[in-house]
Amino acid sequence: MRYANFCDVGRTSVNIGDYLQFLAIAYLYEQMGIQERDIHYIGLRDIIDYDGEDIVLPINFSINNCIINGKIAISPRITPVFLAVLLPTLDSYLDIDRFLQDEHNHAYFLRYAPIGCRDEVSYHYFKRHGIPAYINGCLTAVFPKCKEPADGSVIFADAPKSVLPWIPTQILDSDVLFTTQQYVFHEDEIKDYKNLFRFVKSKYEFYQKKARLIITSRLHVALPCTAFGIPVVLVKDKVDTRFSFIEKYIPIYNREHYQNINWFPAVPDIEPIKKKLINFAIERIKAAEAAAVCANNGSLLTSLFEAREKRLNYEDPHVVTHKNAYRFEEYAEKYWKNKNGETIRYALWGASTNNADYWKNLIETKFPNAKLTAVFDRHRKEQLLGLPISSPDTLKDMDDICVIVCAVGATGDALALFQELGLDKSRYCIVADCFVTQDDIRR
């Protein structure tokens, strides 16, 4: 039986932190003395139909791609090692309790238990259904410490614009750099995982070499950079359950706590936790089918993560990621409220199958005079909500349309186009997360 790892996330528009989760497994293999040439790489979209040699595949990623018609459908040639499973992302399209009650699914998880969970919500789901589980947090905490506090830049990595008024002048006037975790790749780049892995590694080397402080809303910036030894301020307007475990390492500030941010944090000593995570993950990989051997260490990790100060009430991840209704409601209250029955023509930019119906129903329920007129996206060409998806550049020929920007990856492009076209703020609303840029600091 051969060891395996994932090599892509199955889509071209991604947060590159997803790939870092695969590099964390590669790092564990390196600690085990396994050579790169001896690792079998498999695409996320191939996990169901895989028919090669038998492989052991650690999974510290969402299991959405492992499910068909509500059932786990991992190839029988794969022995999974569930190290950091995330269940709340499933609830956008299936009932998690019913999913775990299913006879096939329940037996499958029991066979490969204990199930390592990234967050407490996932852990409690499994425990409620009698499936041995433990809290592991995210494995991107395992990377070695390689940086002592030193001179460098303050790096804004997808920091929310709403935190800008709270940032001290001392930081804004220092050497600041701006970057993003959101990229669009070509299909060929996804297939060539070695080049893609090199790109991701170079991005995290940039953080290691350049940062004296990082301000971010991204889990897969905050956690690995903490592991590297870099001070991090983790800020996010709304915080969902996927982030809950990270309070064991560093504070996380939501919009209600921005006034309390410690802008000059120390780097916590996470080396003892890191050692436990590495040792237990390796133990589980080596004993992939001997789950009973691992039960005690799993309980110790769970106790470790549960023994923390829990400051926030965490929200549903699908709502936080795809359904930020409050942003639209604030915009509509200001610009649409007094339309007095006149037709409001609007477009959705970057809507997906996850949230298109949600936004259309929300908008047209609150404003029956609103009419969806166009759907914009630079990277898709099919139809959505009965309309052909068109390029956002066609907006220049639409004088009276309001644009609702739904995708994080579209926000920068959208703001640049709106500025180029001279669109008044009443003509657009960005409901996706919007991040601090160099232009914000200059102003």
N, C-alpha and C positions, 0 to 999 in steps of 0.2 A: 504494500500500500504506500502511495506517494503523498507527500505533503503538497498542498495547493494554496493559492491565493487568488483574489479577484484582480482583474486588470482594467476594468472600466465600470462606469455607473449606468451605462446603457442610454445615455442621452448626451446631446451636444452642448446644451446650456447648463452649466453646473457651478456650484460652489466648490472650489477645489479642495476645501476641507474634507469633502467626501473621499477624495483620493488619499488624503493623509491617513485615513483609517486603514487603508490597505498597506500603506508604508509602515504603520505601526505593527502589523502582522509580519511584514518583511523584517522589521527590526527584531521581533521575537525569534524568528527563524535564525537570524544572524547570531543571537545569543545562544541558540541551541547548536550552533556549528553547522547548520544546513547550508549548503552552497546554493547560490542562485541558479545554477544549471540543473539542480535537482528539484526545483520548485515548478509545479505545473500551474500555469496561469489560465484562468477561466473567466469569460465575460459574464456579467451579471445576468444578461438575457439568455445565457446558455445553461444556467443551473438546473433548469427543468428537464431539458432534453439531452443532457450530457450522457455520452455512451462510451467514454474512453476507459483507461485503466482506473482501478479503484483509487480514490483519493480521500485524504482527510482535509476538510475545508473549515478553518476557523471563520466564524461569522460574527463581526462586530459592527453590523450595518443593518439598516431596515430590512425586514423580511417581506416587504410588499411584493417583490419580484418572484418570491417563492410560492405564491398562492394562485391557484386556479379554481374558480367557482367556490370560493370559501374554504378550500382545503390545501394543506401543505402539499407541494408537488415537487419536492427536491428529488433529483435523480437517485435511484437506488445504488448507483455506483459511487455516490458521495456519502461520506460519513461526516456529518456536520458537527462542529464544536461551537455551541452557542455561548460566546464570550460576553457580548454586550448587546442584547436584543432590545429593540425599541418597539413597543406595541401601540402607543397612542396614535402614531401616524396611520394606523389601519382604520381608525374609526370614521374616516371620511367616506368609506364605501362598504364597511361591514360592521356588524355588531361583535365586539371583541369577546364578550362573555359567550355568545353563541358559537363563535369561532373556536374557543377553547373547550366548550362542551362537546363539540363534534367528536364522535368516537374515534375517527381516524386521526384527527389533530391531537387529541388528548393522548392517545397511545404513542404517537410519534414523539411528542415532547417528553413523555415519560421515559421513552427508550433512550433519549439523549440527554436526560437531566443529569446534574442540575443545570438549569438555564441561567446563564449570566445575563443580568439586565442592566441597561445603562441607567435607568431611572427607577424611582420608587413606585410610580404608577404601574409600570410593567411588572415589577416584582410582586406587587399585591394582586395583580390579575392572576398570575401563575399560582401564587399561594392559595388564593381563593378557590382555585379549581384543583387543589391537591397535587400540583406539579412542583417538585423541589426546585427552588430558585434562590438566587442571591443577588445583591446589588454590587455591581462592578464599576459603575461609572463608565466613562469613555476611555478607551485604551490609548488615546493620543496623549495621555499623561505619562506614558512610559519612556519617552525620549530622554536621552541623557542631558544633564545640566552641562552647559558649555559656555556660559557667559556670566561673568561677574559684573555687578553694576559699574557702569563706565560712562564716559561722555558719548554722545551720539544724538540721534534725532528723536523727537516725539513723532510717532507714527500713528496716523488716523487710519484704521483699517475698517471701513464701513461703520463709522461711528454715526449715530442718528443725529440729524440736524437739530432736533429738539433739545439736545444737551448743550448746544453752543452757548446760550446765555450764561451757563454755569461754569464755563471753562475759565480758569484764571488767566489774566493778561500775561502773567509770567510764562505760561505755557504757550499761549498764542504768539507771543513775541519771540519765542525761541526758534531753533531750527526744527521745522516741521515738514513731514512728508506725508503723502496721501496715497493710499493703495486700496485695492478691492480684492475680494475673494471670488467674485463672480466673473466667469469667462464663458465665451462661446467658442467651441472647437469645431473643426471639420470632422466628418465621419472618419476620414483616413487617420486623423490624429488620435482618435479614440482607439482605433485598431492597433496603432503602434504604441503599445503601452509603455515601452521603454523610454521613448521620447517624452511622453506625457508625464511619466514618473520623474524624469529629469527636470522637467519644467516645474513640477510641484516642489521638488527638493530645492530648486534654486529660489523659489519664492520664500520658503521657510529659512533658507540661508540668508536671504535679504533681511529678514527680521532679526536673525542672530547677529549679523554684522552691523546693522544700522541702528537698532532700537535701544534707547535708554528708557523709554516708556512707550507702551502701546495703549491706545484708546480704541475700543472695538465693541461691536455688538455680536461678534461671531464666536461661537463656542470653540470652533476649531482654529481660532487664533488665540483666544484667551488661555485655553488649557495647555496646548503644546508650548506656547511661549512662557507660561509659568514654569513648565517643566524645564525649558531651556535656561531659566534663571533671569527672565526679563520681567520687570514690574508691569502689571496690567491693570487697567481700569475697564471693567466690563459693564457696559451700559446698554440698556435695551428698553424701548418705550413700554412694551408689554412682554412679560416673561412667561414662557410656557413650561410645561412639565419636563421637557427634554433637558432643561438646564438645571433641574433641581439639585442634582448631585454635586454640582460644581461649588456650591457653598461650603463644601468640606475643604476646598482649597483656597478660594478667594471670595470676597463679597461680590454680589451682583446687584446693580442698582436699576430699578425700574423708574418710570417717569415721575412717580410720586416721591422718589427718594433722591432725585438729582441734586437737591440742595444739600444733601448730606455726604456727597462724594468725597472720599479721600483722594485727592489728585496726586499725591506723592507717596504711593504705597510701597511698603517693603515687599521683598520677594519671600513668600512662605517657604519653609523647609518641607518639601513634599517627598524627600528621598525615602523615608521609611514606608510611606504608602506605595510609592513607585516600586520599591523592591518587592512588596507583597503582591502587587498586581502582576509583575513580571513572573515571579516564581509560580504563582498559582495558574496563570495562563499557560505557561510552559508545561506544568504538571498536567493540565487538562488536555493539551494538544498531544502530549506523549501517551496519555491514557485515554484516548478518544472514546473507547467503548467501555471504560471502567469507571462510570460516574460515581459509584459508591465510595471510591477512594477519595474523592474530592469534596464530599459533603461538608466536613468539618471546616475546612478553609473557607468555603463559601459563606458559612455562618459568620465567621470572623470578619470577612470583608463587609457583609451586610451591617453588622454592628458598628463597624468603623464609619461607614457612610451615614448611618442613621444618627450617630452621636455627633450632631452638629447643631449650630444655632439656625433654626429655620425662620427666616424673617419674612418671606414673601408667600403670598397665596398664588400658586402657579396656575396658569391658564391652559386651556386646550391648545395643543400645538397647531392643529389644522386651522383653528380660528385665528390664532396670532399670525400665522404665515399667509393665509389666503383670504381672511374675512375681517379686515379691520374696518368695520362699519362706522366706528366713531369718526374716522377721518372724513368719510364721505358726508356724514351727518353735519359735521362742523362746516364743511364747505357749502353744502346745500342750504344750511340755515342762513349763511351769509349771502349767497348769490341766487338761489333758486326759489326761496320762500315766497317772494313777492311777484312771481311770474303770472299770477292771476289767470291761470287756465290756458295760457298760450303754450303751444307745442314747444317742448324742449328737445332738440335733436342732440343725441349724444353718441359717443363712440367708446368702445373698450379697447385699451392698448395692453397687450400681453396677457389677456385672459386665457385661462387654460380649462381643460375639462374638469379640473378640481374646483374651479370657482366661477366659471362663466354664468351658469344658471343662478348661482347665489347672487351675483352682482345685478344681473338683469331683474330678478325678482325683487330684490331689495329696493332698487332704484324706482322701478315702475309701480311697486306697491305704495311707496311713500309719495311718488309723483306720477299719478296716472296719466298726466299730460306729457310724460317723457317718452321718447321713441328712440329705440336703438337703431342707428342709421349706418354704422360702420364698425368693423372690427380690424384693428391694426396689429401687425406683427412683422418684424423684419426677417424672421427665421422660419416661418411656417406659411404654407400656401393653400392649405385645404379650407374647408368651410367650418364655421362655428356659429351656432345659434341661427342657422339658416342663412347666414351671410358669408360671402367670400372674404377670406382674410386678405387684406391689401396692405401695401407699404404705407408707413406713417407719412412718407413724403407727400402723399396725395392730400394731406391735410391743408396744404397751401391753396387748394381749390375749393375748400369748404369754409365759407365765411361765418357760418352761424352755429357750428357744431362745438359741443363741449366734450372734452376728452377725459376719461377716467383711466388712469394708469394703474394697472393691477399687478405688475410683475417687478420684483426687485431689480432684475437684470435690465429692465427697460428704463429705469428712472433717470439715469445719467443721459442717455440718448434723448429721452423725452424732454428733459429740461433744456438741453442744447438746441433741440429743434424749436421749442416754444420761444426761446430767446431769439433765434434766427428769424422766426416768423413774426416776432413782436406781439405774441399773444398776450392779451390781458389775463390777469390771474383769475378772472371770472370764467375763463374759457377752459380751465383745466383743474383737475384734482388728482393728486398722487396719493392713492390709498396704500400702495406698497411702501416698504421702508425706504426712507430717503436719507442719504448719508452726507456728512460734512465733506466739503471739497476745498481746494485752495482758494477758489473764488469767494467762499464764505469768509475765510480768514482775511482776505484782502479788503473786503467791505468793512 
